[in-house]
């Protein structure tokens, strides 16, 4: 962001960011040289729940899907 504010052109910004940063961050766990993409889902959040509640809800939905696999395909 500092380079962008200082007027760096697109080529300079691309060289600074490099290639493979998403892979380094997300798959290799390198947070100093990599990057994480974590904001895309934030607009879908409607409430903050404890992890135990999220796991229980996910498990319940999974069990429901197993018992009626064609339910949402009609």
CHARMM internal coordinates of N, CA and C (Angstrom, degrees):
IC EDIT
DIST 1 N 1 CA 1.4469
DIST 1 CA 1 C 1.5217
ANGL 1 N 1 CA 1 C 110.25
DIST 1 C 2 N 1.3214
ANGL 1 CA 1 C 2 N 116.45
DIHE 1 N 1 CA 1 C 2 N -37.39
DIST 2 N 2 CA 1.4637
ANGL 1 C 2 N 2 CA 119.08
DIHE 1 CA 1 C 2 N 2 CA 179.18
DIST 2 CA 2 C 1.5203
ANGL 2 N 2 CA 2 C 110.71
DIHE 1 C 2 N 2 CA 2 C -62.92
DIST 2 C 3 N 1.3370
ANGL 2 CA 2 C 3 N 116.91
DIHE 2 N 2 CA 2 C 3 N -43.63
DIST 3 N 3 CA 1.4632
ANGL 2 C 3 N 3 CA 120.41
DIHE 2 CA 2 C 3 N 3 CA 179.60
DIST 3 CA 3 C 1.5206
ANGL 3 N 3 CA 3 C 110.71
DIHE 2 C 3 N 3 CA 3 C -63.69
DIST 3 C 4 N 1.3094
ANGL 3 CA 3 C 4 N 116.56
DIHE 3 N 3 CA 3 C 4 N -39.27
DIST 4 N 4 CA 1.4613
ANGL 3 C 4 N 4 CA 120.61
DIHE 3 CA 3 C 4 N 4 CA 178.87
DIST 4 CA 4 C 1.5230
ANGL 4 N 4 CA 4 C 110.56
DIHE 3 C 4 N 4 CA 4 C -64.02
DIST 4 C 5 N 1.3368
ANGL 4 CA 4 C 5 N 116.36
DIHE 4 N 4 CA 4 C 5 N -44.31
DIST 5 N 5 CA 1.4744
ANGL 4 C 5 N 5 CA 119.97
DIHE 4 CA 4 C 5 N 5 CA 178.15
DIST 5 CA 5 C 1.5226
ANGL 5 N 5 CA 5 C 111.68
DIHE 4 C 5 N 5 CA 5 C -64.97
DIST 5 C 6 N 1.3299
ANGL 5 CA 5 C 6 N 115.92
DIHE 5 N 5 CA 5 C 6 N -30.09
DIST 6 N 6 CA 1.4616
ANGL 5 C 6 N 6 CA 119.94
DIHE 5 CA 5 C 6 N 6 CA -179.94
DIST 6 CA 6 C 1.5223
ANGL 6 N 6 CA 6 C 112.29
DIHE 5 C 6 N 6 CA 6 C -78.99
DIST 6 C 7 N 1.3465
ANGL 6 CA 6 C 7 N 116.94
DIHE 6 N 6 CA 6 C 7 N -4.05
DIST 7 N 7 CA 1.4561
ANGL 6 C 7 N 7 CA 120.15
DIHE 6 CA 6 C 7 N 7 CA 175.42
DIST 7 CA 7 C 1.5146
ANGL 7 N 7 CA 7 C 115.07
DIHE 6 C 7 N 7 CA 7 C 96.54
DIST 7 C 8 N 1.3253
ANGL 7 CA 7 C 8 N 118.18
DIHE 7 N 7 CA 7 C 8 N 18.14
DIST 8 N 8 CA 1.4629
ANGL 7 C 8 N 8 CA 120.30
DIHE 7 CA 7 C 8 N 8 CA 178.25
DIST 8 CA 8 C 1.5240
ANGL 8 N 8 CA 8 C 109.65
DIHE 7 C 8 N 8 CA 8 C -61.20
DIST 8 C 9 N 1.3391
ANGL 8 CA 8 C 9 N 115.74
DIHE 8 N 8 CA 8 C 9 N 139.71
DIST 9 N 9 CA 1.4636
ANGL 8 C 9 N 9 CA 118.82
DIHE 8 CA 8 C 9 N 9 CA 179.71
DIST 9 CA 9 C 1.5330
ANGL 9 N 9 CA 9 C 110.43
DIHE 8 C 9 N 9 CA 9 C -80.44
DIST 9 C 10 N 1.3263
ANGL 9 CA 9 C 10 N 115.89
DIHE 9 N 9 CA 9 C 10 N 175.06
DIST 10 N 10 CA 1.4677
ANGL 9 C 10 N 10 CA 121.23
DIHE 9 CA 9 C 10 N 10 CA -175.19
DIST 10 CA 10 C 1.5246
ANGL 10 N 10 CA 10 C 112.02
DIHE 9 C 10 N 10 CA 10 C -60.44
DIST 10 C 11 N 1.3394
ANGL 10 CA 10 C 11 N 117.37
DIHE 10 N 10 CA 10 C 11 N -39.10
DIST 11 N 11 CA 1.4663
ANGL 10 C 11 N 11 CA 120.02
DIHE 10 CA 10 C 11 N 11 CA -179.75
DIST 11 CA 11 C 1.5258
ANGL 11 N 11 CA 11 C 111.43
DIHE 10 C 11 N 11 CA 11 C -65.33
DIST 11 C 12 N 1.3176
ANGL 11 CA 11 C 12 N 116.67
DIHE 11 N 11 CA 11 C 12 N -41.08
DIST 12 N 12 CA 1.4652
ANGL 11 C 12 N 12 CA 120.29
DIHE 11 CA 11 C 12 N 12 CA 179.33
DIST 12 CA 12 C 1.5242
ANGL 12 N 12 CA 12 C 110.88
DIHE 11 C 12 N 12 CA 12 C -66.10
DIST 12 C 13 N 1.3244
ANGL 12 CA 12 C 13 N 116.59
DIHE 12 N 12 CA 12 C 13 N -41.24
DIST 13 N 13 CA 1.4644
ANGL 12 C 13 N 13 CA 119.83
DIHE 12 CA 12 C 13 N 13 CA 178.33
DIST 13 CA 13 C 1.5245
ANGL 13 N 13 CA 13 C 111.12
DIHE 12 C 13 N 13 CA 13 C -65.27
DIST 13 C 14 N 1.3242
ANGL 13 CA 13 C 14 N 117.21
DIHE 13 N 13 CA 13 C 14 N -40.84
DIST 14 N 14 CA 1.4637
ANGL 13 C 14 N 14 CA 120.71
DIHE 13 CA 13 C 14 N 14 CA 179.50
DIST 14 CA 14 C 1.5292
ANGL 14 N 14 CA 14 C 110.51
DIHE 13 C 14 N 14 CA 14 C -63.72
DIST 14 C 15 N 1.3222
ANGL 14 CA 14 C 15 N 116.98
DIHE 14 N 14 CA 14 C 15 N -42.11
DIST 15 N 15 CA 1.4669
ANGL 14 C 15 N 15 CA 120.56
DIHE 14 CA 14 C 15 N 15 CA 178.63
DIST 15 CA 15 C 1.5278
ANGL 15 N 15 CA 15 C 110.84
DIHE 14 C 15 N 15 CA 15 C -64.01
DIST 15 C 16 N 1.3216
ANGL 15 CA 15 C 16 N 116.69
DIHE 15 N 15 CA 15 C 16 N -37.40
DIST 16 N 16 CA 1.4605
ANGL 15 C 16 N 16 CA 120.89
DIHE 15 CA 15 C 16 N 16 CA -179.63
DIST 16 CA 16 C 1.5270
ANGL 16 N 16 CA 16 C 110.82
DIHE 15 C 16 N 16 CA 16 C -68.40
DIST 16 C 17 N 1.3203
ANGL 16 CA 16 C 17 N 116.35
DIHE 16 N 16 CA 16 C 17 N -41.90
DIST 17 N 17 CA 1.4599
ANGL 16 C 17 N 17 CA 120.11
DIHE 16 CA 16 C 17 N 17 CA -178.04
DIST 17 CA 17 C 1.5178
ANGL 17 N 17 CA 17 C 112.17
DIHE 16 C 17 N 17 CA 17 C -74.41
DIST 17 C 18 N 1.3150
ANGL 17 CA 17 C 18 N 116.72
DIHE 17 N 17 CA 17 C 18 N -34.32
DIST 18 N 18 CA 1.4521
ANGL 17 C 18 N 18 CA 120.28
DIHE 17 CA 17 C 18 N 18 CA 178.39
DIST 18 CA 18 C 1.5136
ANGL 18 N 18 CA 18 C 113.09
DIHE 17 C 18 N 18 CA 18 C 71.79
DIST 18 C 19 N 1.3198
ANGL 18 CA 18 C 19 N 114.28
DIHE 18 N 18 CA 18 C 19 N -175.68
DIST 19 N 19 CA 1.4614
ANGL 18 C 19 N 19 CA 121.00
DIHE 18 CA 18 C 19 N 19 CA -179.42
DIST 19 CA 19 C 1.5174
ANGL 19 N 19 CA 19 C 108.83
DIHE 18 C 19 N 19 CA 19 C -113.53
DIST 19 C 20 N 1.3119
ANGL 19 CA 19 C 20 N 115.60
DIHE 19 N 19 CA 19 C 20 N 153.47
DIST 20 N 20 CA 1.4491
ANGL 19 C 20 N 20 CA 120.31
DIHE 19 CA 19 C 20 N 20 CA 175.38
DIST 20 CA 20 C 1.5118
ANGL 20 N 20 CA 20 C 115.15
DIHE 19 C 20 N 20 CA 20 C 78.31
DIST 20 C 21 N 1.3334
ANGL 20 CA 20 C 21 N 117.43
DIHE 20 N 20 CA 20 C 21 N 12.44
DIST 21 N 21 CA 1.4680
ANGL 20 C 21 N 21 CA 119.44
DIHE 20 CA 20 C 21 N 21 CA -178.15
DIST 21 CA 21 C 1.5242
ANGL 21 N 21 CA 21 C 111.76
DIHE 20 C 21 N 21 CA 21 C -67.09
DIST 21 C 22 N 1.3319
ANGL 21 CA 21 C 22 N 117.69
DIHE 21 N 21 CA 21 C 22 N -35.97
DIST 22 N 22 CA 1.4655
ANGL 21 C 22 N 22 CA 119.89
DIHE 21 CA 21 C 22 N 22 CA 178.56
DIST 22 CA 22 C 1.5244
ANGL 22 N 22 CA 22 C 109.99
DIHE 21 C 22 N 22 CA 22 C -64.70
DIST 22 C 23 N 1.3262
ANGL 22 CA 22 C 23 N 116.88
DIHE 22 N 22 CA 22 C 23 N -42.68
DIST 23 N 23 CA 1.4654
ANGL 22 C 23 N 23 CA 120.56
DIHE 22 CA 22 C 23 N 23 CA 178.55
DIST 23 CA 23 C 1.5233
ANGL 23 N 23 CA 23 C 110.48
DIHE 22 C 23 N 23 CA 23 C -62.07
DIST 23 C 24 N 1.3227
ANGL 23 CA 23 C 24 N 116.61
DIHE 23 N 23 CA 23 C 24 N -44.09
DIST 24 N 24 CA 1.4666
ANGL 23 C 24 N 24 CA 119.56
DIHE 23 CA 23 C 24 N 24 CA 179.86
DIST 24 CA 24 C 1.5211
ANGL 24 N 24 CA 24 C 111.30
DIHE 23 C 24 N 24 CA 24 C -61.16
DIST 24 C 25 N 1.3099
ANGL 24 CA 24 C 25 N 116.46
DIHE 24 N 24 CA 24 C 25 N -42.60
DIST 25 N 25 CA 1.4566
ANGL 24 C 25 N 25 CA 119.40
DIHE 24 CA 24 C 25 N 25 CA -177.01
DIST 25 CA 25 C 1.5135
ANGL 25 N 25 CA 25 C 113.58
DIHE 24 C 25 N 25 CA 25 C -76.05
DIST 25 C 26 N 1.3251
ANGL 25 CA 25 C 26 N 116.53
DIHE 25 N 25 CA 25 C 26 N -49.81
DIST 26 N 26 CA 1.4671
ANGL 25 C 26 N 26 CA 120.13
DIHE 25 CA 25 C 26 N 26 CA -172.36
DIST 26 CA 26 C 1.5196
ANGL 26 N 26 CA 26 C 113.49
DIHE 25 C 26 N 26 CA 26 C -80.27
DIST 26 C 27 N 1.3252
ANGL 26 CA 26 C 27 N 117.60
DIHE 26 N 26 CA 26 C 27 N -38.01
DIST 27 N 27 CA 1.4612
ANGL 26 C 27 N 27 CA 119.64
DIHE 26 CA 26 C 27 N 27 CA -173.55
DIST 27 CA 27 C 1.5242
ANGL 27 N 27 CA 27 C 113.35
DIHE 26 C 27 N 27 CA 27 C -102.92
DIST 27 C 28 N 1.3316
ANGL 27 CA 27 C 28 N 117.05
DIHE 27 N 27 CA 27 C 28 N -27.64
DIST 28 N 28 CA 1.4583
ANGL 27 C 28 N 28 CA 119.60
DIHE 27 CA 27 C 28 N 28 CA -178.52
DIST 28 CA 28 C 1.5204
ANGL 28 N 28 CA 28 C 112.29
DIHE 27 C 28 N 28 CA 28 C -104.23
DIST 28 C 29 N 1.3242
ANGL 28 CA 28 C 29 N 117.86
DIHE 28 N 28 CA 28 C 29 N -9.40
DIST 29 N 29 CA 1.4623
ANGL 28 C 29 N 29 CA 121.24
DIHE 28 CA 28 C 29 N 29 CA 177.69
DIST 29 CA 29 C 1.5153
ANGL 29 N 29 CA 29 C 114.75
DIHE 28 C 29 N 29 CA 29 C 74.67
DIST 29 C 30 N 1.3236
ANGL 29 CA 29 C 30 N 117.90
DIHE 29 N 29 CA 29 C 30 N 14.97
DIST 30 N 30 CA 1.4630
ANGL 29 C 30 N 30 CA 121.78
DIHE 29 CA 29 C 30 N 30 CA -179.55
DIST 30 CA 30 C 1.5288
ANGL 30 N 30 CA 30 C 108.80
DIHE 29 C 30 N 30 CA 30 C -87.44
DIST 30 C 31 N 1.3254
ANGL 30 CA 30 C 31 N 116.37
DIHE 30 N 30 CA 30 C 31 N 94.46
DIST 31 N 31 CA 1.4618
ANGL 30 C 31 N 31 CA 120.16
DIHE 30 CA 30 C 31 N 31 CA -175.84
DIST 31 CA 31 C 1.5195
ANGL 31 N 31 CA 31 C 113.18
DIHE 30 C 31 N 31 CA 31 C -83.98
DIST 31 C 32 N 1.3292
ANGL 31 CA 31 C 32 N 118.39
DIHE 31 N 31 CA 31 C 32 N -11.59
DIST 32 N 32 CA 1.4642
ANGL 31 C 32 N 32 CA 119.08
DIHE 31 CA 31 C 32 N 32 CA 177.88
DIST 32 CA 32 C 1.5259
ANGL 32 N 32 CA 32 C 111.34
DIHE 31 C 32 N 32 CA 32 C -84.65
DIST 32 C 33 N 1.3308
ANGL 32 CA 32 C 33 N 118.45
DIHE 32 N 32 CA 32 C 33 N -36.49
DIST 33 N 33 CA 1.4576
ANGL 32 C 33 N 33 CA 121.74
DIHE 32 CA 32 C 33 N 33 CA 179.29
DIST 33 CA 33 C 1.5288
ANGL 33 N 33 CA 33 C 112.61
DIHE 32 C 33 N 33 CA 33 C -104.91
DIST 33 C 34 N 1.3180
ANGL 33 CA 33 C 34 N 116.55
DIHE 33 N 33 CA 33 C 34 N -12.29
DIST 34 N 34 CA 1.4590
ANGL 33 C 34 N 34 CA 120.63
DIHE 33 CA 33 C 34 N 34 CA -177.50
DIST 34 CA 34 C 1.5158
ANGL 34 N 34 CA 34 C 111.80
DIHE 33 C 34 N 34 CA 34 C -105.12
DIST 34 C 35 N 1.3158
ANGL 34 CA 34 C 35 N 115.53
DIHE 34 N 34 CA 34 C 35 N -173.24
DIST 35 N 35 CA 1.4567
ANGL 34 C 35 N 35 CA 121.13
DIHE 34 CA 34 C 35 N 35 CA 178.51
DIST 35 CA 35 C 1.5204
ANGL 35 N 35 CA 35 C 109.22
DIHE 34 C 35 N 35 CA 35 C -139.87
DIST 35 C 36 N 1.3093
ANGL 35 CA 35 C 36 N 115.56
DIHE 35 N 35 CA 35 C 36 N 155.85
DIST 36 N 36 CA 1.4540
ANGL 35 C 36 N 36 CA 122.03
DIHE 35 CA 35 C 36 N 36 CA 176.00
DIST 36 CA 36 C 1.5158
ANGL 36 N 36 CA 36 C 108.60
DIHE 35 C 36 N 36 CA 36 C -119.34
DIST 36 C 37 N 1.2976
ANGL 36 CA 36 C 37 N 116.39
DIHE 36 N 36 CA 36 C 37 N 138.84
DIST 37 N 37 CA 1.4589
ANGL 36 C 37 N 37 CA 121.44
DIHE 36 CA 36 C 37 N 37 CA 176.50
DIST 37 CA 37 C 1.5197
ANGL 37 N 37 CA 37 C 106.81
DIHE 36 C 37 N 37 CA 37 C -105.38
DIST 37 C 38 N 1.3218
ANGL 37 CA 37 C 38 N 116.51
DIHE 37 N 37 CA 37 C 38 N 103.13
DIST 38 N 38 CA 1.4598
ANGL 37 C 38 N 38 CA 119.37
DIHE 37 CA 37 C 38 N 38 CA -173.00
DIST 38 CA 38 C 1.5227
ANGL 38 N 38 CA 38 C 113.86
DIHE 37 C 38 N 38 CA 38 C -126.24
DIST 38 C 39 N 1.3026
ANGL 38 CA 38 C 39 N 118.75
DIHE 38 N 38 CA 38 C 39 N 1.59
DIST 39 N 39 CA 1.4532
ANGL 38 C 39 N 39 CA 119.48
DIHE 38 CA 38 C 39 N 39 CA -175.22
DIST 39 CA 39 C 1.5157
ANGL 39 N 39 CA 39 C 115.91
DIHE 38 C 39 N 39 CA 39 C -95.13
DIST 39 C 40 N 1.3360
ANGL 39 CA 39 C 40 N 117.77
DIHE 39 N 39 CA 39 C 40 N -13.18
DIST 40 N 40 CA 1.4577
ANGL 39 C 40 N 40 CA 120.21
DIHE 39 CA 39 C 40 N 40 CA -172.63
DIST 40 CA 40 C 1.5212
ANGL 40 N 40 CA 40 C 113.15
DIHE 39 C 40 N 40 CA 40 C -61.61
DIST 40 C 41 N 1.3079
ANGL 40 CA 40 C 41 N 117.54
DIHE 40 N 40 CA 40 C 41 N -34.04
DIST 41 N 41 CA 1.4629
ANGL 40 C 41 N 41 CA 120.92
DIHE 40 CA 40 C 41 N 41 CA -174.75
DIST 41 CA 41 C 1.5309
ANGL 41 N 41 CA 41 C 112.21
DIHE 40 C 41 N 41 CA 41 C -88.61
DIST 41 C 42 N 1.2994
ANGL 41 CA 41 C 42 N 118.16
DIHE 41 N 41 CA 41 C 42 N -9.52
DIST 42 N 42 CA 1.4681
ANGL 41 C 42 N 42 CA 120.61
DIHE 41 CA 41 C 42 N 42 CA -172.67
DIST 42 CA 42 C 1.5325
ANGL 42 N 42 CA 42 C 113.22
DIHE 41 C 42 N 42 CA 42 C -59.74
DIST 42 C 43 N 1.3114
ANGL 42 CA 42 C 43 N 118.31
DIHE 42 N 42 CA 42 C 43 N -30.60
DIST 43 N 43 CA 1.4673
ANGL 42 C 43 N 43 CA 120.24
DIHE 42 CA 42 C 43 N 43 CA 179.57
DIST 43 CA 43 C 1.5235
ANGL 43 N 43 CA 43 C 112.29
DIHE 42 C 43 N 43 CA 43 C -70.06
DIST 43 C 44 N 1.3226
ANGL 43 CA 43 C 44 N 117.02
DIHE 43 N 43 CA 43 C 44 N -17.90
DIST 44 N 44 CA 1.4643
ANGL 43 C 44 N 44 CA 120.85
DIHE 43 CA 43 C 44 N 44 CA -179.11
DIST 44 CA 44 C 1.5220
ANGL 44 N 44 CA 44 C 112.88
DIHE 43 C 44 N 44 CA 44 C -87.45
DIST 44 C 45 N 1.3122
ANGL 44 CA 44 C 45 N 117.59
DIHE 44 N 44 CA 44 C 45 N -10.67
DIST 45 N 45 CA 1.4634
ANGL 44 C 45 N 45 CA 120.64
DIHE 44 CA 44 C 45 N 45 CA -178.43
DIST 45 CA 45 C 1.5190
ANGL 45 N 45 CA 45 C 110.10
DIHE 44 C 45 N 45 CA 45 C -74.83
DIST 45 C 46 N 1.3136
ANGL 45 CA 45 C 46 N 115.65
DIHE 45 N 45 CA 45 C 46 N 130.10
DIST 46 N 46 CA 1.4622
ANGL 45 C 46 N 46 CA 121.38
DIHE 45 CA 45 C 46 N 46 CA 179.67
DIST 46 CA 46 C 1.5210
ANGL 46 N 46 CA 46 C 112.23
DIHE 45 C 46 N 46 CA 46 C -114.29
DIST 46 C 47 N 1.3324
ANGL 46 CA 46 C 47 N 116.84
DIHE 46 N 46 CA 46 C 47 N -20.49
DIST 47 N 47 CA 1.4600
ANGL 46 C 47 N 47 CA 120.63
DIHE 46 CA 46 C 47 N 47 CA -179.92
DIST 47 CA 47 C 1.5235
ANGL 47 N 47 CA 47 C 109.15
DIHE 46 C 47 N 47 CA 47 C -157.33
DIST 47 C 48 N 1.3065
ANGL 47 CA 47 C 48 N 115.62
DIHE 47 N 47 CA 47 C 48 N 159.70
DIST 48 N 48 CA 1.4565
ANGL 47 C 48 N 48 CA 121.92
DIHE 47 CA 47 C 48 N 48 CA 176.62
DIST 48 CA 48 C 1.5205
ANGL 48 N 48 CA 48 C 107.35
DIHE 47 C 48 N 48 CA 48 C -104.73
DIST 48 C 49 N 1.3305
ANGL 48 CA 48 C 49 N 115.28
DIHE 48 N 48 CA 48 C 49 N 121.02
DIST 49 N 49 CA 1.4596
ANGL 48 C 49 N 49 CA 121.04
DIHE 48 CA 48 C 49 N 49 CA -177.08
DIST 49 CA 49 C 1.5244
ANGL 49 N 49 CA 49 C 110.07
DIHE 48 C 49 N 49 CA 49 C -120.73
DIST 49 C 50 N 1.3226
ANGL 49 CA 49 C 50 N 117.10
DIHE 49 N 49 CA 49 C 50 N 153.43
DIST 50 N 50 CA 1.4652
ANGL 49 C 50 N 50 CA 119.92
DIHE 49 CA 49 C 50 N 50 CA 173.30
DIST 50 CA 50 C 1.5327
ANGL 50 N 50 CA 50 C 110.01
DIHE 49 C 50 N 50 CA 50 C -63.07
DIST 50 C 51 N 1.3120
ANGL 50 CA 50 C 51 N 116.66
DIHE 50 N 50 CA 50 C 51 N 150.06
DIST 51 N 51 CA 1.4639
ANGL 50 C 51 N 51 CA 120.89
DIHE 50 CA 50 C 51 N 51 CA -179.54
DIST 51 CA 51 C 1.5194
ANGL 51 N 51 CA 51 C 111.41
DIHE 50 C 51 N 51 CA 51 C -56.78
DIST 51 C 52 N 1.3264
ANGL 51 CA 51 C 52 N 117.54
DIHE 51 N 51 CA 51 C 52 N -39.06
DIST 52 N 52 CA 1.4712
ANGL 51 C 52 N 52 CA 120.69
DIHE 51 CA 51 C 52 N 52 CA -179.52
DIST 52 CA 52 C 1.5251
ANGL 52 N 52 CA 52 C 111.04
DIHE 51 C 52 N 52 CA 52 C -60.80
DIST 52 C 53 N 1.3078
ANGL 52 CA 52 C 53 N 117.49
DIHE 52 N 52 CA 52 C 53 N -37.37
DIST 53 N 53 CA 1.4650
ANGL 52 C 53 N 53 CA 121.24
DIHE 52 CA 52 C 53 N 53 CA 178.96
DIST 53 CA 53 C 1.5201
ANGL 53 N 53 CA 53 C 110.54
DIHE 52 C 53 N 53 CA 53 C -68.79
DIST 53 C 54 N 1.3162
ANGL 53 CA 53 C 54 N 116.77
DIHE 53 N 53 CA 53 C 54 N -41.57
DIST 54 N 54 CA 1.4640
ANGL 53 C 54 N 54 CA 120.85
DIHE 53 CA 53 C 54 N 54 CA 179.13
DIST 54 CA 54 C 1.5251
ANGL 54 N 54 CA 54 C 110.20
DIHE 53 C 54 N 54 CA 54 C -62.58
DIST 54 C 55 N 1.3332
ANGL 54 CA 54 C 55 N 116.68
DIHE 54 N 54 CA 54 C 55 N -44.99
DIST 55 N 55 CA 1.4677
ANGL 54 C 55 N 55 CA 120.28
DIHE 54 CA 54 C 55 N 55 CA 179.27
DIST 55 CA 55 C 1.5288
ANGL 55 N 55 CA 55 C 110.25
DIHE 54 C 55 N 55 CA 55 C -63.45
DIST 55 C 56 N 1.3255
ANGL 55 CA 55 C 56 N 117.40
DIHE 55 N 55 CA 55 C 56 N -44.16
DIST 56 N 56 CA 1.4698
ANGL 55 C 56 N 56 CA 120.94
DIHE 55 CA 55 C 56 N 56 CA 179.54
DIST 56 CA 56 C 1.5275
ANGL 56 N 56 CA 56 C 111.11
DIHE 55 C 56 N 56 CA 56 C -61.97
DIST 56 C 57 N 1.3243
ANGL 56 CA 56 C 57 N 117.17
DIHE 56 N 56 CA 56 C 57 N -43.49
DIST 57 N 57 CA 1.4699
ANGL 56 C 57 N 57 CA 120.75
DIHE 56 CA 56 C 57 N 57 CA 178.63
DIST 57 CA 57 C 1.5281
ANGL 57 N 57 CA 57 C 111.33
DIHE 56 C 57 N 57 CA 57 C -63.72
DIST 57 C 58 N 1.3265
ANGL 57 CA 57 C 58 N 115.81
DIHE 57 N 57 CA 57 C 58 N -43.43
DIST 58 N 58 CA 1.4650
ANGL 57 C 58 N 58 CA 120.07
DIHE 57 CA 57 C 58 N 58 CA 179.30
DIST 58 CA 58 C 1.5227
ANGL 58 N 58 CA 58 C 110.71
DIHE 57 C 58 N 58 CA 58 C -62.74
DIST 58 C 59 N 1.3319
ANGL 58 CA 58 C 59 N 116.71
DIHE 58 N 58 CA 58 C 59 N -43.66
DIST 59 N 59 CA 1.4638
ANGL 58 C 59 N 59 CA 120.90
DIHE 58 CA 58 C 59 N 59 CA 178.90
DIST 59 CA 59 C 1.5367
ANGL 59 N 59 CA 59 C 110.86
DIHE 58 C 59 N 59 CA 59 C -62.54
DIST 59 C 60 N 1.3188
ANGL 59 CA 59 C 60 N 116.74
DIHE 59 N 59 CA 59 C 60 N -43.69
DIST 60 N 60 CA 1.4665
ANGL 59 C 60 N 60 CA 121.10
DIHE 59 CA 59 C 60 N 60 CA 179.13
DIST 60 CA 60 C 1.5275
ANGL 60 N 60 CA 60 C 110.54
DIHE 59 C 60 N 60 CA 60 C -61.28
DIST 60 C 61 N 1.3369
ANGL 60 CA 60 C 61 N 117.09
DIHE 60 N 60 CA 60 C 61 N -45.15
DIST 61 N 61 CA 1.4625
ANGL 60 C 61 N 61 CA 120.65
DIHE 60 CA 60 C 61 N 61 CA 179.30
DIST 61 CA 61 C 1.5251
ANGL 61 N 61 CA 61 C 111.35
DIHE 60 C 61 N 61 CA 61 C -64.51
DIST 61 C 62 N 1.3238
ANGL 61 CA 61 C 62 N 116.39
DIHE 61 N 61 CA 61 C 62 N -36.58
DIST 62 N 62 CA 1.4619
ANGL 61 C 62 N 62 CA 121.13
DIHE 61 CA 61 C 62 N 62 CA 177.09
DIST 62 CA 62 C 1.5267
ANGL 62 N 62 CA 62 C 110.50
DIHE 61 C 62 N 62 CA 62 C -63.58
DIST 62 C 63 N 1.3234
ANGL 62 CA 62 C 63 N 116.20
DIHE 62 N 62 CA 62 C 63 N -46.19
DIST 63 N 63 CA 1.4645
ANGL 62 C 63 N 63 CA 120.63
DIHE 62 CA 62 C 63 N 63 CA 179.36
DIST 63 CA 63 C 1.5324
ANGL 63 N 63 CA 63 C 110.89
DIHE 62 C 63 N 63 CA 63 C -62.48
DIST 63 C 64 N 1.3284
ANGL 63 CA 63 C 64 N 117.10
DIHE 63 N 63 CA 63 C 64 N -40.24
DIST 64 N 64 CA 1.4663
ANGL 63 C 64 N 64 CA 120.68
DIHE 63 CA 63 C 64 N 64 CA 177.23
DIST 64 CA 64 C 1.5252
ANGL 64 N 64 CA 64 C 111.01
DIHE 63 C 64 N 64 CA 64 C -63.34
DIST 64 C 65 N 1.3237
ANGL 64 CA 64 C 65 N 116.35
DIHE 64 N 64 CA 64 C 65 N -40.90
DIST 65 N 65 CA 1.4634
ANGL 64 C 65 N 65 CA 120.39
DIHE 64 CA 64 C 65 N 65 CA 179.58
DIST 65 CA 65 C 1.5246
ANGL 65 N 65 CA 65 C 111.03
DIHE 64 C 65 N 65 CA 65 C -65.27
DIST 65 C 66 N 1.3270
ANGL 65 CA 65 C 66 N 117.13
DIHE 65 N 65 CA 65 C 66 N -37.55
DIST 66 N 66 CA 1.4629
ANGL 65 C 66 N 66 CA 120.35
DIHE 65 CA 65 C 66 N 66 CA 177.85
DIST 66 CA 66 C 1.5232
ANGL 66 N 66 CA 66 C 111.86
DIHE 65 C 66 N 66 CA 66 C -65.23
DIST 66 C 67 N 1.3176
ANGL 66 CA 66 C 67 N 116.27
DIHE 66 N 66 CA 66 C 67 N -37.61
DIST 67 N 67 CA 1.4612
ANGL 66 C 67 N 67 CA 119.38
DIHE 66 CA 66 C 67 N 67 CA -176.76
DIST 67 CA 67 C 1.5266
ANGL 67 N 67 CA 67 C 112.46
DIHE 66 C 67 N 67 CA 67 C -77.07
DIST 67 C 68 N 1.3200
ANGL 67 CA 67 C 68 N 117.45
DIHE 67 N 67 CA 67 C 68 N -19.25
DIST 68 N 68 CA 1.4617
ANGL 67 C 68 N 68 CA 120.80
DIHE 67 CA 67 C 68 N 68 CA -179.31
DIST 68 CA 68 C 1.5308
ANGL 68 N 68 CA 68 C 109.32
DIHE 67 C 68 N 68 CA 68 C -145.50
DIST 68 C 69 N 1.3363
ANGL 68 CA 68 C 69 N 117.98
DIHE 68 N 68 CA 68 C 69 N 72.98
DIST 69 N 69 CA 1.4685
ANGL 68 C 69 N 69 CA 120.96
DIHE 68 CA 68 C 69 N 69 CA -172.78
DIST 69 CA 69 C 1.5254
ANGL 69 N 69 CA 69 C 115.02
DIHE 68 C 69 N 69 CA 69 C -65.47
DIST 69 C 70 N 1.3147
ANGL 69 CA 69 C 70 N 118.95
DIHE 69 N 69 CA 69 C 70 N -20.09
DIST 70 N 70 CA 1.4656
ANGL 69 C 70 N 70 CA 120.94
DIHE 69 CA 69 C 70 N 70 CA -178.11
DIST 70 CA 70 C 1.5156
ANGL 70 N 70 CA 70 C 113.08
DIHE 69 C 70 N 70 CA 70 C -100.01
DIST 70 C 71 N 1.3130
ANGL 70 CA 70 C 71 N 117.58
DIHE 70 N 70 CA 70 C 71 N 5.73
DIST 71 N 71 CA 1.4645
ANGL 70 C 71 N 71 CA 122.12
DIHE 70 CA 70 C 71 N 71 CA -174.41
DIST 71 CA 71 C 1.5261
ANGL 71 N 71 CA 71 C 112.92
DIHE 70 C 71 N 71 CA 71 C -54.77
DIST 71 C 72 N 1.3180
ANGL 71 CA 71 C 72 N 118.88
DIHE 71 N 71 CA 71 C 72 N -48.56
DIST 72 N 72 CA 1.4638
ANGL 71 C 72 N 72 CA 121.53
DIHE 71 CA 71 C 72 N 72 CA -174.21
DIST 72 CA 72 C 1.5242
ANGL 72 N 72 CA 72 C 113.25
DIHE 71 C 72 N 72 CA 72 C -89.69
DIST 72 C 73 N 1.3057
ANGL 72 CA 72 C 73 N 118.16
DIHE 72 N 72 CA 72 C 73 N 3.03
DIST 73 N 73 CA 1.4589
ANGL 72 C 73 N 73 CA 120.54
DIHE 72 CA 72 C 73 N 73 CA -178.26
DIST 73 CA 73 C 1.5206
ANGL 73 N 73 CA 73 C 112.89
DIHE 72 C 73 N 73 CA 73 C -95.98
DIST 73 C 74 N 1.2926
ANGL 73 CA 73 C 74 N 118.22
DIHE 73 N 73 CA 73 C 74 N -0.02
DIST 74 N 74 CA 1.4731
ANGL 73 C 74 N 74 CA 121.09
DIHE 73 CA 73 C 74 N 74 CA -178.28
DIST 74 CA 74 C 1.5091
ANGL 74 N 74 CA 74 C 111.25
DIHE 73 C 74 N 74 CA 74 C -79.83
END
COOR INIT
IC SEED 1 N 1 CA 1 C
IC BUILD
